[in-house]
Amino acid sequence: MILNLRRPLAIFDLETTGVNVASDRIVEISILKAMPDGSEQVKTLRVNPEMPIPLSSSLLHGIYDEDIKDAPTFKQVAQEIADFLDDCDLAGYNSNKFDIPVLMEEFLRAGVNFDIENRKFVDVQNIFHQMEQRTLKAAYKFYCNKALENAHSAEADVRATYEVLLAQVQRYEGVEWEDKSGVKSKPVKNDVEALHQFTNLNRPVDFAGRIIYNEDGVEVFSFGKHKGKSVVEVFKIEPSYYSWMMQGDFPLYTKRCVEKIWTDFRNVQHNRGANVKPSNAADVAIQPKSKPYSANRVHNGNQQVQHHQKPKEKSGPITEDMLKSLKDKFKK
């Protein structure tokens, strides 16, 4: 269908350094401009945010500092973007709460006047959430046709969740489903193993999904420059990647999974007699702790410096002459 438009509608999305509207910056903007006659115009720009992109953000949108180091700043492209949006109403997904406010902050920093007073705003997420609510209360009403009393009471919620699960199995058992590859199956069955398989389609190794199993059951990275590659193969060609992950801002359980894969990999190499030499940082990360310092330590801030002293010479017996010498030395 063609939208009934009185003026162009610009559907746009931002990739940013983070989610703080006031301080985070745009690293990419893409705009689809739907025209009243049904035609479309698209503009996509990478932007140098003039600040480091946090790793946690790069892992989400796949844009790293090196990708935008030669890109123009927003100030350099602000007028071009404003002109492209000049006669448009605006639309996006969660755009009212995030994309439009961030865009306005950038225009203000760049000193470009972008008037929004007479524009219409369409937030697609709001339509979705209001028409198809994804709360337990909505699910209980949809599947069980009952109102949820005492919502957010733990016991009431778990009982409602159990009833919803029973109703889902009853409704969908034997119903055909098609995955993204076009493969059809009947995945919902009255069997926990089958339900587990269907509700964990991405087959994550860690809860965060940074590492997943591929179709052959091999652990592969799901992000970054090695996305889709076997974790073990990456460790073979770039052992320092293990160190980077162990020192990076990843969930603790993700690091635990990475360490297990690394340890298994090292053990296999050792059993084969291979001499695998990781980076120094990787060695530090997995080697047993060094021997404890001796009691002879000097505390310097947060560091402990060990001094190696010569063995003390054994002293002879104390004589009267020694006592007299000490008395003469300290007398006033």
Steps between C-alpha positions, in 0.01 A plus 500: 500500500599865469470730800259787460747787534442874477876564525810279502547271800861447611545169681841517665720312743811593694795297622667677788779484758243418768147564624547828688303756298692794645857379463523216246566566135396369160733261315261414216172636368282338235190667354236351272295784354159374386346736245125566446524345152630172644866552405783478752832672567764359733795672666745326736798672661773391739596770748810559713356559850818674621507266799593134551228247429455275806562133428152411628346725232730376224400142579137593438525694174832373366658844455842548660726803538712396203190486279420870544842657560494656149125573493373859515380643830130566546565873476645446152190313375232664716376737232489221241281291732278796590445577132410135427243508782381852429147425378446173688298360784709259710459132587705229666504217753509651850579824319294727727702401807843459347578570134327838469637638831855387413474649151382831644793506745740453210338778296523735798870419554566562132314832507256389227142617533266203454138596562276220628199707597285413199609142446310181575671213687418133452655256750459146365592345836208675667257353247645153559499522879154647526335266251694183591601529864772260611430495872413192706160657563437530126622145438275367776201675345591386148571133575281434804227760446524598866592819681820480707422586860778618733737563211865529609436281800765232454268204562220640284748563218653152505159335507388716207823418313439128548141531374622697196757228424232229517273704274785561251575131473133423450460774237818448297568125526500367145489851349745551213770766541752633247846623601702777335650255253159383384524166677162387627443293813259443788723602792254544787443169672394383842862427581748716695793407276307616192393820673859561606618465141233737369555770764880496457525531124825698512660223709721729709806362675488787749183674616601826330520327161853620416584140410246266340492152354482477122304234314785253551507556876826699483550805723524815285519870573178693437653850500794709390764441237493121555123467480404155372851359550580202720628613839774236494614601152523864613706395802738314265567799274458779756563381857492861625127509427452285810687755709297785351174330596616408849604860566206659320158613618326165459267325746676276751319191374609578144860516625455169679383337176787657306751376757360146483527493120853642522606244763357210299676634191834523681460149641432358153807677361710376790386141449594528133843623599447840337682800636226762524633829629229753588565866558647603832163629618339167423771321692435717801127440474519124518822416680487400868559781741862575574654393826404723788740770602721438798431677824763761406278746301474876478151643433509782248146620426317205350820328394711260697873519430715208601855573603763230480730529798833337564491227762571639843836408645482301817592717801737388769436500875439833676804613695554753779691724258198508264265599784738775612529631140120523465470673838759761401331553160152578634583681823410869505 
